[in-house]
Amino acid sequence: MILELTLACNEMCSHCMVDAVPTGRHMTEKTLDDVIHFLIKRENEPNILQISGGEFTLHPFFYTTIYILSDVLPDTKFILESNGSFWFDKRKKDLVRELLSKENIIGLQIRTDKRYYPNYEKIMAAKAEIEAWNSKASVLEGEISLIPMGRAKNLIETNPDRSPQCVNFIMFNKQRDFKTLKEFMDLYNSMGKVCSPMIDVDGNLHAGESCLCKPFAKVTDSNEEILRGMKAHDFCGKCNLKVNFNNLRTI
């Protein structure tokens, strides 16, 4: 599962599938509280939670939020996803390092790509230092799977033949009678997939990795309402990839 802490990002990458901008909204304290109450329920607790955005370190309370989440979800493994900009801010770098000292925060992934990230050269110049700084930190170059959502919709590199991100979510729910969201996530994880569903800054649940995808429920909904939303969810067509459904490919 992905938790989108903020829509703020200082990079303005052309491949962004959520349209994150420097002035993007942060998840509010009220929504954060709702998310915590949602995740600590046994029927919702994820095996793996990816903290993302935007750039998660731009959220004013990122440290406190992630620290609390890792405490109340001791059996959940956390992965922090970043563009690496925090590295050039000593205070943020120290806070991220403290978070990585927690046992169930298992990794920090800094993604970059020469084609899209404005800070590519700076991050690659610091790659060896970053990975020596903490054994849980890694710089991942390239291998970005582009989805035609947000700013990425205008990229010619976007693969027009791939299936929608939500295709596995939809097909699993048509084939299985899940009793809880966790049952779905456990099956998904067993197949090596960890990015769906996702929670956006407003507490909506999405079947794909983009907050621009149609939500199927909210974190404030009851378990019954979430299951109804899962069962009823279908392609919204915003990525224009539904046409590839009959030529199915896994995501």
ABEGO torsion letter per residue (X at the ends): XBBBABABBAAGBAABAAGBBAABBBBBAAAAAAAAAAAABAAABBABBBBBOEBAAABAAAAAAAAAAAAABAABBBBBBBAGAAAABAAAAAAAAAAAABAABABBBBBBBAAABAAAAAAAAAAAAAAAABAABBBBBEGBBBBBBEAAAABAABBAABBBAAAAAAAAAAABBBABAAAAAAAAAAAGBAAOBBBBAAGBBBABABAABBBABBAABBAAAAAAAAAABBBAGAAGAAAAAABBBBX
